Amino acid sequence: MKNIVAGWKTTLLGLLILAIDIYYLLEKDAEIFKFSVLLILGIGFLFAPDSIIEGLRSVIKNNKDKKF
C-alpha cells in the first residue's frame, strides 16, 4: 500500500489504463488479446514505482538519433 500512495503518478496511470480496459471490454468488440495486454499493463503500472516513468523519460531523451 505504501508504494501505491508514494508512487501516485504510476498509480493514476494504472487506474486510467484499467478504466480504459473495462470500457473497451464493455463497449467495443472485445478481443481477448488486447484486453489481456491492457489488463497486464494496468496492473503493472498500478504497483510500479515512479522511477519507471523517470527511466522511460531518460531513455526517450537520450534516444534522439532513433537508435534503439
C-alpha positions in Angstrom: 0.0 0.0 0.0 2.9 2.3 0.7 4.1 2.0 -2.9 0.7 2.9 -4.3 0.5 6.1 -2.3 4.1 7.1 -2.7 4.1 6.5 -6.5 1.0 8.4 -7.3 1.9 9.1 -10.9 2.1 5.4 -11.9 -0.9 4.6 -9.7 -3.1 7.1 -11.6 -1.7 5.9 -14.9 -2.5 2.3 -13.9 -6.1 3.2 -12.8 -6.6 5.1 -16.1 -5.4 2.1 -18.1 -7.7 -0.2 -16.1 -10.7 2.1 -16.7 -10.0 2.2 -20.4 -9.7 -1.6 -20.3 -13.1 -2.0 -18.7 -14.6 0.5 -21.1 -13.0 -1.4 -24.0 -14.4 -4.7 -22.7 -18.0 -3.4 -22.3 -18.4 -1.0 -25.3 -16.1 -2.2 -28.0 -15.7 -5.6 -29.7 -13.7 -7.2 -27.0 -10.7 -9.0 -28.4 -9.1 -11.1 -25.6 -5.5 -10.3 -26.6 -6.0 -6.5 -26.4 -8.0 -6.9 -23.2 -5.2 -9.1 -21.7 -2.4 -6.7 -22.7 -4.2 -3.7 -21.3 -5.0 -5.6 -18.1 -1.4 -6.6 -17.5 -0.2 -3.0 -18.3 -2.8 -1.5 -15.9 -2.0 -3.8 -13.1 1.8 -3.4 -13.7 1.6 0.4 -13.6 -0.7 0.3 -10.6 2.0 -1.3 -8.5 5.1 0.1 -10.2 7.3 2.8 -8.6 7.5 6.3 -10.2 11.2 5.6 -11.0 9.9 3.7 -14.1 8.4 6.8 -15.6 11.7 8.7 -14.9 13.6 5.9 -16.6 11.4 6.0 -19.6 11.8 9.7 -19.9 15.5 9.5 -19.8 15.5 6.7 -22.5 13.3 8.9 -24.8 15.5 12.0 -24.2 18.8 10.1 -24.8 17.4 8.4 -28.0 17.4 11.4 -30.2 19.1 9.6 -33.0 16.3 7.0 -33.1 18.8 4.2 -32.5 17.0 1.6 -30.4 
